Amino acid sequence: MSDSLVIIPTYNEKENVERMIRKVFSLTFPFHVLIVDDGSPDGTADIVKRLMAEFQGRLFIEERKGKSGLGTAYIHGFKWALEKKYEYIFEMDCDFSHNPNDLIRLREAAVNGADVAIGSRYVKGGKIENWPKGRVLMSYYASVYVRMVLWVPIHDTTAGFKCYRRKVLEQIDFNAIKFVGYAFQIEMKYTAYKLGFKLVEVPITFTDRVEGASKMSKGIFKEAFWGVLQMRFKNISKRHI
């Protein structure tokens, strides 16, 4: 039984999902993988279920009906991971924008004292590849905006490549997490920070997807902009367990 679970939400990722699963299982540490699929019409779930026979006891899938948002997919995975008693619980995209090799570095940061290890584009050693300059600037200044409003000591506030210690997720009231896109990533970090947990940024290289379609939209950016203002006045308390 591994102590580490990688949660990967999917929607129409048939071009990437098998390569991603095989890459994670090729790493020197024996990670487990949970795919949370939102009813992909392209057959993503069928590919995963075929691979489950090959990676029995290491690969799992939770299927949901309809596209319900990134945040709810991760929360579904978090609850599953807590129930199964994993100690280190990861968020990672399926499109290879996050390098699976960095899972080991994120886990090492958590083992060495981080409660939340964040794969960061905006600390020394971090960088972005294959993004237009305008999108890089928008992402960077979005994080500046978040730091100014929320006063959080994190450079990459919208990062979606992370490792949580179990104790962090046990203390977060998932019912109080309101956002589903970029704002979800900000809200989870802000909540962990306000609860007194130690957040550490680990430099990564973020690479734009090559296969499949981006899930970004204007609505996601709008949610993040206004959501940050709402978070500033949010009352955060620990979940009673």
C-alpha positions in Angstrom: 0.0 0.0 0.0 1.5 3.3 -1.1 1.1 6.4 1.2 0.8 8.7 -1.8 -2.1 9.3 -4.1 -2.1 11.4 -7.3 -5.5 12.8 -8.2 -6.0 13.6 -11.8 -9.3 15.1 -13.0 -10.2 14.3 -16.6 -12.6 15.5 -19.3 -11.8 14.4 -22.9 -8.2 13.5 -22.3 -8.0 10.3 -24.4 -4.8 11.7 -26.1 -3.0 12.0 -22.8 -4.4 9.8 -20.1 -2.7 6.5 -20.9 0.7 8.2 -21.4 0.3 10.0 -18.1 -0.7 6.9 -16.2 2.2 5.0 -17.5 4.6 7.8 -16.8 3.6 8.1 -13.2 3.9 4.4 -12.7 7.4 4.4 -14.2 8.7 6.7 -11.4 11.0 5.4 -8.8 8.4 6.0 -6.0 5.3 3.8 -6.1 2.6 6.4 -6.4 -1.1 5.4 -6.7 -3.3 7.2 -9.2 -7.0 8.2 -8.9 -8.7 9.4 -12.1 -11.8 11.5 -11.5 -13.6 11.6 -14.8 -16.5 13.9 -15.5 -18.3 11.7 -18.1 -15.9 12.3 -20.9 -17.7 11.5 -24.2 -14.4 10.7 -25.9 -13.8 7.4 -24.0 -11.2 8.6 -21.5 -12.8 6.4 -18.7 -12.8 3.3 -20.9 -9.0 3.7 -21.4 -8.5 4.0 -17.7 -10.6 1.0 -16.9 -8.7 -1.1 -19.4 -5.4 -0.1 -17.7 -6.8 -1.0 -14.3 -6.3 -4.7 -15.0 -2.6 -4.0 -15.7 -2.1 -1.8 -12.7 -4.3 -3.6 -10.3 -4.3 -2.0 -6.8 -2.5 1.1 -8.0 -4.9 2.7 -10.5 -8.4 3.7 -9.6 -11.3 5.7 -11.2 -14.2 7.6 -9.9 -16.8 8.5 -12.6 -19.1 11.4 -12.3 -22.1 12.4 -14.5 -21.6 15.6 -16.4 -18.9 18.3 -16.3 -19.1 19.7 -12.7 -15.9 21.7 -12.4 -12.3 21.2 -11.4 -12.8 22.1 -7.8 -15.6 19.6 -7.2 -13.6 16.9 -8.9 -10.7 17.5 -6.6 -12.9 17.6 -3.5 -14.4 14.3 -4.6 -10.9 12.9 -4.9 -9.8 14.4 -1.5 -12.7 12.7 0.3 -11.8 9.4 -1.5 -8.2 9.7 -0.5 -9.0 10.5 3.2 -11.3 7.5 3.4 -8.5 5.3 2.0 -6.0 6.7 4.5 -3.4 8.2 2.2 -0.8 10.5 3.8 0.4 12.5 0.8 -2.3 13.6 -1.6 -1.5 15.3 -4.9 -3.2 17.5 -7.5 -2.0 17.2 -11.1 -3.3 17.9 -14.6 -3.5 15.2 -17.2 -2.2 17.2 -20.1 1.6 17.1 -19.2 1.6 20.8 -18.3 2.8 19.4 -15.0 5.9 17.2 -15.3 5.2 13.9 -13.5 8.9 13.7 -12.5 8.2 16.6 -10.1 5.9 14.5 -8.0 8.9 13.1 -6.3 10.2 16.6 -5.5 6.9 17.7 -4.2 6.6 14.7 -2.0 10.1 15.3 -0.6 9.2 18.8 0.3 6.2 17.5 2.2 8.2 14.8 3.9 10.7 17.5 5.0 8.2 19.7 6.7 5.8 21.3 4.2 2.1 20.9 4.9 1.3 22.0 1.4 4.0 21.7 -1.3 3.2 23.9 -4.3 4.7 23.4 -7.7 5.6 27.1 -8.5 6.3 28.9 -11.8 7.1 32.2 -10.1 9.9 31.4 -7.6 13.6 31.2 -8.5 14.2 28.2 -10.7 10.5 28.1 -11.9 9.5 28.9 -15.5 6.8 28.6 -18.2 7.3 27.1 -21.6 5.1 27.5 -24.8 2.8 30.1 -23.4 2.2 33.4 -25.3 3.8 36.4 -23.5 0.4 37.9 -22.9 -0.8 34.9 -21.1 2.3 34.7 -19.0 1.9 38.3 -17.9 -1.8 37.8 -17.2 -1.1 34.8 -15.0 1.8 36.5 -13.2 -0.1 39.6 -12.4 -3.1 37.6 -11.3 -0.9 36.1 -8.6 0.3 39.6 -7.7 -3.3 40.7 -7.4 -4.1 37.8 -5.1 -1.1 38.5 -2.8 -2.1 42.2 -2.6 -5.7 41.4 -1.7 -5.2 38.3 0.6 -1.8 39.0 2.0 -0.6 35.5 1.4 3.2 34.8 1.1 2.8 32.7 -2.1 4.2 33.7 -5.5 2.2 31.2 -7.6 -1.3 31.6 -6.0 -3.2 29.9 -8.9 -0.8 26.9 -9.2 -2.6 23.6 -9.6 0.3 21.2 -9.0 0.4 20.4 -5.3 1.0 17.9 -2.5 -1.1 18.1 0.6 -0.3 16.4 3.9 -3.4 14.4 5.0 -3.8 16.5 8.2 -4.4 19.6 6.0 -7.3 18.2 4.1 -8.7 16.7 7.3 -9.0 20.2 8.8 -10.5 22.0 5.7 -14.3 22.2 5.6 -15.0 21.2 2.0 -18.5 22.5 2.2 -17.1 26.0 2.8 -15.0 25.8 -0.5 -17.2 27.7 -2.9 -15.2 28.1 -6.2 -14.5 25.6 -9.0 -11.8 27.1 -11.4 -8.7 29.2 -10.7 -10.4 30.6 -7.7 -10.6 27.0 -6.2 -6.8 26.8 -6.3 -6.5 30.2 -4.6 -9.2 29.4 -2.0 -7.6 26.1 -1.0 -4.1 27.7 -0.5 -5.6 30.7 1.3 -7.7 28.4 3.6 -4.6 26.2 4.4 -2.6 29.4 5.2 -5.3 30.9 7.4 -5.5 27.6 9.3 -1.8 27.9 10.2 -0.3 25.3 7.9 3.1 25.6 6.3 3.1 26.3 2.6 6.3 25.7 0.6 6.9 26.6 -3.1 8.9 24.1 -5.2 10.2 25.5 -8.5 8.8 23.7 -11.6 8.7 24.2 -15.3 5.1 24.5 -16.5 4.6 23.5 -20.2 1.5 24.3 -22.1 -0.5 21.3 -23.3 0.3 19.7 -26.7 -2.6 17.3 -27.0 -6.2 17.9 -26.4 -8.2 21.2 -25.8 -7.6 23.7 -23.0 -10.4 23.9 -20.4 -9.8 27.6 -19.7 -12.6 30.2 -20.2 -13.4 33.8 -19.5 -15.8 32.6 -16.8 -12.9 31.0 -14.9 -10.9 34.2 -14.9 -14.0 36.2 -13.9 -14.6 33.8 -11.0 -11.0 34.2 -9.8 -11.1 38.0 -9.9 -14.3 38.5 -7.9 -13.7 35.4 -5.8 -10.5 36.8 -4.3 -12.4 39.8 -3.0 -15.0 37.5 -1.4 -12.3 35.4 0.2 -10.8 38.5 1.8 -13.8 38.7 4.1 -14.4 35.0 4.5 -14.5 33.5 8.0 -12.3 30.4 8.0 -12.6 27.8 10.7 -11.4 24.2 11.1 -13.6 21.3 10.3 -14.8 19.3 13.3 -13.7 15.7 12.9 
